[in-house]
């Protein structure tokens, strides 16, 4: 059961991040508008898309779950803070992108936590209390 829950969390996180890539990479008007509000168009849109693609792949590979999850936590923390302080939560999508980011954040935190023992010793020594 525990393994099933872990895979479900990883798949949800990856699927939600991969779903938004089409809009980021094709320059969809909604995505362009969002990153223009942040003052990060087009570099921020494309860069975020590349990092989300990397995080999605890493979180699905058993040996690199910890790294993909950690990257996703960072990306989604930035997305959530951007929505709260700059873009607005509801925008013109009723808050869908904001809630996707929250779901990915929760799934990624869970994935990182259950796979924290996979984190290399060189990384664990910098976070001894968190990665015990």
Order of alpha helices (4+ residues) and beta strands (2+ residues): alpha-alpha-alpha-alpha-alpha-alpha
